[in-house]
Amino acid sequence: MYHFDADCRTIANPPLKAILESHFPMTSTSAVRRVSIIDSHTAGEPTRLVLNGGPDLGSSPLADRRERFRRDHDEFRTAVVNEPRGSDVIVGALLCEPFDTRCTTGVIFFNNVGYLGMCGHGTIGVVASLAHVGRVTPGRHWIETPVGVVSTTLHPSGEVTVENVPSFRLASSVPVEVPGHGALCGDVAWGGNWFYLVENHGKELSLANVDELTEFTWAIRQALEAHGIAGSNGAEIDHIELFGPSRNSAADSVNFVLCPGKAYDRSPCGTGTSAKMACLYAEGKLAPGQVWRQAGILGTVFEGRIRVEDERIIPSITGTAYVTAESTLLLDANDPFCMGIPR
Ligand code: PYC
């Protein structure tokens, strides 16, 4: 039996309780926590936005609140995104009161194994979901994340542009010996999360090859860790990104991105596209304002650009999200998997 905080313990609305109980029979002693969510996908990658029913994380800056989430409420993360309610692919987004008063909202992103810094596809999903429930209209909206404030623009077409946190290449052509695969070279870059970006890998980047790509990129990630190759201040590089030539003129490149919990990104990955553009800029291959079209493994495309401000690269990506469900998660304390199946 799980114990819930007093503020989200039971179903308060009697008619709703009756309807729910006819669908979900409960014992008289069961405590059910209700969590309102909106599901969407951005270029194929799902986002689950928690509107209500999340933990109270206080009112400090979002980086602190993410630590409090991790330390005191990690079961809420697994309840929302892990099986049986979710899957390894879902990225959760907890809506929070912003600390920075310029912002419309704050958001903390999480997945099947932990917490993200920023999330590009997720931010597009959050804005589309907030528009769906009437909380934002077309125009510019600032959103606070644990790694900084991002600016978003909801276009009248429904497309969303996210101007990300400043991104940069930390190191170029970093060699690593990957057991079973030999020597590889890649760049280490920050795009709101840490990435190792590999160009010359000899793999076919196609959906049919996803199992091999997953095994390969997982081996790269483990090799980076084993050799102490990390981001700034020893931060773990938890996203691996492979690039290949585009098969059509709709994109400049195709990628395959392995996310921290071993699921691959169905979208072209907003933070990964930001990291890529930072590397291209560092190599003199992308000029401010020039468009970079990044396709993901499903063939969906994010349109990217950079601008340079005070020698910092500010990437933006544009994409579209579709709302797929508005629902309420029921966390029944009598359910042995109430807080998700641990991984
Ligand atoms: O779009 O930035 C992104 C992202 C990170 C992990 C999954 N998607």
Residues whose N, C-alpha, C, O or C-beta is under 5 A from the ligand:
A	BS01	PYC	M118 C119 G120 H121 G122 C259 D265 C269 G270 T271 G272
